[in-house]
Amino acid sequence: MSSLAKAIDDFAAKGFTEHFGVRGDYLRGLDSGAIFAAHEVVIRGFQRFEGVSDPDDMSIVYAIETVRGMQGTLVDAFGVYSNPMISVFLDRVAFRLQERAPGARAQEEGTSMKIALIGIGGRVGSRIATELLARGHSVTGIARYPENVRARTGVAIQQGDATQPSSLAPLIAGHDAVVSASRFETSDPSALITAVNKAGVKRLLVVGGAGSLQVAPGKALIDTPGFPEAYKAESSAGGRFLDALRKEGDLDWAFLSPSAEFAPGQRTGRFRLGGNELLVDATGKSRISMEDFAIAFVDELEHPKHNRQRFTVGY
C-alpha cells in the first residue's frame, strides 16, 4: 500500500471518511453530494508525500471538517502538478489543526529528537521552534540575550554565543542536531562547525539565504541588477557560510535557502523543493512564507534527504 493510501486510511480511521473534491468555488462530498463554501470548512490536518522516482510527483492529503460535522479527505498534487482550482479554494480555508498533547506524535512514532536551536529569538528561529514543538520534539533555545526570548513549554533557554566554540560546545552536547537560525553577518561558520564537532553532534542544519541561489548558469541572485543593496552584506556572508560548509569533510550538514520573498504568512503545507536554482511560480514570483519554510526545515530534520547539500523551498 502506498504512503498516500495509508494516510487516507489513517484519517478514515479517525472519522475522516468522506472523499472530497473541488468543483468550481465549492468543496463537494463525492460520496454524499453535499456542497460547502470555503468559509464552511476547516483543515484539521495534512500529510505530504514526495515521489520516490520523480521529485515533481508529489501529493498532499488534507483532513477536512465541515460546519455540519462531516469529515473527509481531499487529495491534491503540489509543485508543478498542483490543481489550480484546489489551490484557489484552499487559499480561502482556515487551518485549525487538531491539538495533541506535547510530544504525542513523536512519541507514537518513536522519533522524538532533542534539538539545539541557535537564534530562537528571531522570526525564523521562533517559527522553527513552533514547528518542532508541534511535532513533539524537545528544544534547547540558545540566545545571546535569553531575557528577550519568550518562555514556552518544551523549550529550555540557555545563554550562549555561537562564535565561542569553547562555551557553546557544552550547551549543544547530547543533542541529536544543531539548528542555526542566526544572521550570517554576526555568525562565524568556522567557530560553529568547531563547536558542533567538539560536542560530538552529528548534524547541523542551517537557515540559509536566497542570494546565492542561481538564476542562470554562473549567475547568482545577488548579482542581478535589482538585488537590494541593503541585503548584500548579509547575503554575501551567507554565501561564505555555505562555502565553509562545503569544505567541511566530516559533518553531516544541510543548508535550506528560502525563496526571494520570505516573510511571515500562512502555514499551508503546499510548496515544492529545489536544488541550487531559485524557484519561481507560474506568475514569475519567488516566494515562501516563514511558516511553510519551517515545515520544510523540520521535514529535513525528521527525514534527511539533502545530506551535505544546499536545497531550497518555494511555491
N, C-alpha and C positions, 0 to 999 in steps of 0.2 A: 504494500500500500504506500502511495506517495505521501510525502510530508504534508502536502496541501490537503489531500483527502483525509489524513489523520486529524489535521487541525479542524476540519469541518465536523468530523465525528466527535472530537473532543468538545467542541462548542455545543453540538447537538445533545451530548450527554449532560450539559449544564442547562438545557432548556431552550437553546437557540436552534429550533427545529425547522422553522420556515426557511425557504430559499427565496432570496430577494433578487430582483433585477431592477435596473433603472430604465424607465420609459419616458422620454421627454423630460419634464420637470418633476417627475414623481417617482417614488420608490414603489414597486409593485411586488406583492407576495405572489410568487409563481405558483404556489400550491393553493392559496386561499383566494387569490384575485383581489385582495384588499389593496388600496392605494393610499399613500401617505406623502404629504409635503415634507420638505426638509426640516421645517420647524417642529414637526410631529415625531421626529425620531432622534435618537442619540446613539453614539458609538460607545459600546461598553468594553470593547477590547479588539485587538487585531494581532495577526501574526504575518510575518513577511517571509518569503522564500526566494532564494536566488537559484536559477537553473545551474545544474552541475556542468553541462557541456556548453551552454551558451549564456554568458553573463547578462545578455539582454532578455533572456527568458525568465522573467521574474514575476511573481504573483504575490498578492496580499489578500487575506480573508478578513473581513470585518464582522464582528459580532454586534448586531443592531437590535435595539429595543424601541418599540413604538409607544405612543401615548396610550394605546389600547392594551398594552401589556404583551403584545405579540413580540416574540423574539426569534431571530433567524440570522442567517449569514449572507453576506454579499461578497462575491469574489471579483477582483479586478487584477489586471496586469499593472505593472508600473514600469517606468522607464519608457523606451521607445514604443512599446506595445500597449500603453495605457489607453483606456477608453475615455475620450474627451467628455462624453456625456456623463459618465460616472464621476469623473474628476470634478466637473462643474457642480454636480449635485452635492458631492461630499464636502466641497468647499463651504457649503452653507449649513453643514451638520455639526452640531456640538459634540465634543468629546466629553464623556462622563465615565471614565474608566472605573470598573468595579474595584472598590477598595479591598485590600487584602492586608492581613497582619504583616508588620515589618518582617522581612526575611522569608515570607511564606513561599514565594515562587522558587527562590534559590534553594531553600531547604527541601522542598519537594523534589527538585531535580538533582540535589546533591552537588550544586555548583557554586555555592556561596564563596565569594572571594573577599579578601581584605586588600583594599586599595589605598595607597598613599597618594593624595591629590594636592599637588603644589599649585597655588594660585586659586584656591577655593573661593576666595572673596570676589573674584572677577565675574563678569557677566557670563562668560562661557563656563568657567570652572564651577560656578554655582549651579548651572543647569546640568552639567555632567554629574554633580553630586546628587541632584534630584533624581536623575535617571538611574543612577547606581542604587540609591536607597529604594526606589520603586521596585527594583528587580531583586531586592533582598540582600545586597552586598553591604559590607561594613566599610566605612570611610574614615581615614585619618586625614583631616584637613591641615595642611601646612601653610602658614602665612607669616609674613614678616611682622604684621600688626594684628595678632589674633583678636584683640579687643574690638576690631572693626568687622569681625565675621559673626554673622547671626548664628546663635546656638540652635542646633537641630538634633532631634532624637536619632541615634545611629551614627552620629558624627563626633569624633574626638578631635578637638582642635589643639594643634601644637604650634608653638612659636619656632620658626626656622627660616634659614636663609639658604636658598638653593645655590648660591655662589660660594658657599663654605662647606666643602666636602666633609671635613672632619666632624662638624656639628650636625650635618644633615644625615650622614650615614646611619647613626644610631636611631634616628627618628623613622627611617624607612625600612630598617632591617625587619625581617619577618613578614613582610607584605608579599602578596602574590604579584603585584605590579605597581609601578610608579606612573602617575599621570602628571605631565607638565602642562599647565594652562596659564603660564606666566607670559608677560610681554617679553619679546625677544631682545629689545634694547636693554633690558635690565637683567638678562639671563647670561649665563656663561655655560655653553654646551659642554666644554671640557670638564668643568667642575661638576656639573650634574652627572655626566657619564661616569666620572671617577667615583662619585658618591654612590651611585647605583651599583657599580661593580664591587666597591668596597663593602657594601651592605649585603651582597650576595643575592640581590633581587634580579630575577632573570629577564623581566620585561619592562620596557619603557615605552609609553605611548605619549605622543606629543600633539598638542593642538597647534596645527600649522597655520600658514598664511596662504593667500591666493596669489601673491605677487610673483612667485617663482614658477607658477603653472605656465605651460606652453600654450600660446595662441596660434603659433605657426612654427614650423621646423626651425629650431635655433633661436626663437624669439619668445621671451617671457612676457607675461602681462605687465610687469613693472617697466618694461622697455617700450610700451606703447605710448603714443603721444598724449592720450587723455588720462594717464595714470596720475592720481592726485599727488602733488608734491609733498603734502603733509604726511602721507603714508609711506614715503620712500625709505626713510631711515629704518622704520620698523620692518618693512618688507625685506630690505637688504639684509638686516640682521637675521630674519627668518631663513633666508637663503643660505647664510653662513651656518646656521644651526643645522639645516638639512645636510649640508656638505660634511659637517663634522660627524653626523650620524652615519653617513655613507662610508666614512673612513674607519669606523669602529669595527673591529674584527670579530668580537665575540658576543656582544649584547644583542638580544632579540628586541628590536625596536619597530615602531610603526609611526608614521607621520601623516596625520589626516588634515588635508587642506580644505577649507571651505570654498564656496563659490565667491565670485567677486562681490556680490551684495550679501552681506552677512549681518543679520540684526535679529533682535527678539521677534518672535512671531508665533505661529501655530505649531502645535505638535501633531503632524498628520500621519507620519509613518510612511508617506509616499514620496520616494526620492530614488535616485539612481547613483551608482558608484562609478568612478572612472580612475584613470591612472595619473599620468603626468600632464594631461591636457585639460585646459579649462572647459568645464561643462557649460553648455548654453541650452536653453529650452527652445521650443518651436518659434517663439517670438524674438529670439536672439538675446534674451536676458540670461544672465548668470547669477543665480541666487539660491540661498538656502537659509532657513530660519535656524536660530541657535538651538531651538528645541529639537528639530529634526537632526541637526548636526550631532547633538548629544545621543540620540538614538543610534546613529551610525557608529559613533565612537564607542559606545558601550557594547554594541554588537561585535565590534572587533575585539574588545576585551574578552567577551564570553566565547567567541568562536573565531579565533585568529585565522585570517585569510591573506594578510598582507605583511607577513614577517619580513623585516628588513626592507620595507618598501614605503614609498610615499604613495598615497592614493587620495582621491578627492570625492566630494559628495555634492550633489546639486539636483535641481528639479528638471 
